Amino acid sequence: MAQTPDTARLEARLPADIHAMLKRAAEIEGRTLTDFVVSSAREAACRTIEEAEVFRLSAEDQRQFAEALLQPPAPNAALRRAVQRRRELFGV
C-alpha cells in the first residue's frame, strides 16, 4: 500500500484583489494557486527563520571575533569574582 505524505489544511480569508493577484501570479508561473501560495509562504518562512537565527558579520567583525577567541583578554576583577562565586556555589 502506497503511503501519502502528511498534509495539513490552512484556510485564509483575504481581500478579493489579493486573491486575484495571487491567482494571476500563479498563472504567470504556470502553477496552481495552491502550489504558488504554499511555495511563496515557505520561502517567506525560511527567510524569517534565517534572519532570526543566523548572525551575519562583516569581514572586520569576523576578524575581531576570531582574534578574541584565539587571544582572549586577561580576566578582569569581575570575572575572577564570578568564577570564585561559582566555585563556592557548586563546589567545583
MIMITI-121676 format. One record per residue: x, y, z of N, C-alpha, C in turn. Coordinates in pm, whole numbers, padded with zeros to 5 digits, always signed. Layout:
BEGIN
XYZXYZXYZ;...
! end
This chain:
BEGIN
+00084-00117+00000+00000+00000+00000+00089+00124+00000;+00066+00215-00093+00147+00336-00103+00110+00433+00007;+00213+00498+00063+00189+00597+00167+00177+00734+00104;+00084+00814+00155+00072+00952+00109+00142+01041+00210;+00202+01150+00165+00272+01238+00259+00172+01304+00354;+00219+01332+00476+00134+01402+00573+00106+01543+00522;-00017+01585+00536-00054+01720+00497-00139+01781+00606;-00148+01911+00606-00234+01985+00696-00307+02090+00615;-00421+02126+00661-00502+02223+00588-00484+02361+00648;-00479+02461+00561-00470+02601+00602-00575+02678+00525;-00660+02747+00596-00761+02830+00530-00734+02975+00565;-00757+03061+00470-00733+03204+00494-00838+03285+00420;-00886+03385+00486-00975+03480+00420-00890+03600+00380;-00903+03641+00255-00824+03754+00209-00906+03839+00113;-00867+03963+00100-00941+04052+00009-00940+03999-00134;-01046+04026-00207-01061+03976-00344-00947+04022-00434;-00898+04144-00415-00790+04192-00501-00660+04115-00476;-00635+04076-00351-00516+03997-00321-00531+03857-00380;-00650+03800-00369-00676+03668-00428-00651+03672-00578;-00701+03776-00643-00682+03790-00788-00534+03805-00823;-00461+03880-00743-00318+03899-00767-00243+03767-00753;-00273+03692-00649-00208+03563-00629-00240+03467-00743;-00366+03466-00783-00408+03378-00892-00336+03415-01022;-00325+03545-01048-00255+03591-01169-00108+03550-01167;-00044+03570-01052+00098+03534-01040+00117+03384-01060;+00027+03304-01004+00035+03159-01021+00020+03122-01168;-00074+03186-01236-00095+03158-01379+00028+03196-01460;+00090+03308-01428+00210+03352-01500+00320+03246-01487;+00331+03186-01369+00435+03085-01347+00389+02945-01388;+00265+02934-01436+00216+02804-01479+00195+02706-01365;+00158+02758-01249+00139+02675-01130-00004+02691-01080;-00044+02598-00996-00175+02613-00934-00166+02722-00827;-00280+02775-00791-00283+02877-00686-00229+02818-00555;-00270+02696-00523-00221+02632-00400-00070+02617-00403;-00016+02566-00512+00129+02548-00523+00201+02681-00508;+00150+02784-00575+00213+02916-00567+00212+02970-00425;+00097+02961-00359+00085+03016-00223+00172+02937-00125;+00169+02805-00133+00249+02723-00042+00398+02751-00063;+00442+02756-00186+00582+02781-00216+00626+02920-00168;+00543+03019-00193+00576+03156-00151+00579+03168+00000;+00483+03104+00068+00479+03109+00214+00600+03038+00273;+00637+02925+00213+00754+02851+00262+00880+02934+00248;+00900+02999+00134+01018+03083+00114+01021+03197+00216;+00906+03259+00240+00900+03369+00336+00929+03318+00477;+00877+03201+00512+00902+03144+00644+01050+03112+00663;+01112+03052+00562+01255+03020+00569+01338+03146+00587;+01305+03252+00512+01377+03379+00524+01363+03436+00664;+01241+03435+00717+01216+03490+00850+01293+03414+00956;+01291+03282+00949+01363+03200+01047+01513+03222+01035;+01564+03227+00913+01708+03251+00895+01749+03386+00952;+01670+03488+00927+01704+03621+00978+01704+03624+01131;+01621+03542+01193+01614+03539+01338+01724+03454+01400;+01775+03356+01327+01869+03260+01384+02013+03272+01337;+02038+03343+01230+02172+03350+01174+02232+03488+01196;+02350+03490+01252+02423+03616+01270+02511+03638+01148;+02507+03755+01093+02593+03788+00980+02693+03895+01028;+02818+03867+01005+02923+03959+01047+03000+04009+00926;+03041+04134+00934+03128+04188+00830+03264+04118+00841;+03347+04136+00741+03480+04075+00744+03559+04124+00865;+03547+04252+00895+03619+04308+01011+03565+04250+01141;+03433+04237+01153+03373+04177+01273+03418+04032+01289;+03426+03958+01178+03473+03819+01182+03616+03813+01232;+03698+03905+01183+03839+03907+01225+03850+03935+01375;+03774+04033+01423+03779+04068+01565+03728+03953+01652;+03624+03885+01607+03569+03772+01681+03673+03660+01690;+03735+03627+01577+03836+03522+01575+03954+03560+01664;+03995+03685+01659+04106+03733+01741+04074+03718+01889;+03951+03753+01928+03911+03740+02068+03909+03594+02112;+03873+03504+02023+03874+03361+02057+04016+03308+02069;+04102+03351+01977+04239+03300+01975+04327+03363+02082;+04303+03490+02112+04383+03559+02212+04290+03639+02304;+04221+03570+02393+04126+03640+02481+04199+03732+02577;+04133+03840+02619+04196+03929+02716+04207+03859+02852;+04296+03909+02934+04311+03853+03069+04183+03877+03148;+04149+03784+03238+04027+03802+03318+04037+03928+03404;+03927+04003+03409+03925+04122+03494+03872+04083+03632;+03864+04178+03723+03824+04151+03861+03683+04094+03868;+03592+04147+03788+03454+04099+03791+03446+03953+03748;+03521+03914+03647+03520+03775+03602+03581+03684+03708;+03689+03729+03770+03751+03647+03875+03654+03628+03992;+03579+03733+04029+03479+03720+04136+03368+03623+04096;+03325+03630+03971+03219+03541+03923+03264+03396+03927;+03388+03370+03887+03440+03233+03890+03449+03184+04034;+03494+03270+04123+03504+03232+04264+03365+03202+04322;+03268+03284+04287+03131+03264+04335+03074+03132+04282;+03103+03100+04158+03058+02973+04100+03119+02856+04175;+03246+02868+04207+03313+02760+04282+03248+02741+04419;+03215+02852+04483+03151+02845+04615+03012+02782+04604;+02938+02818+04502+02802+02766+04487+02797+02620+04449;+02887+02580+04359+02881+02445+04303+02992+02352+04354;+03077+02403+04439+03181+02319+04496+03280+02265+04395;+03305+02343+04292+03397+02299+04187+03533+02360+04212;
! end
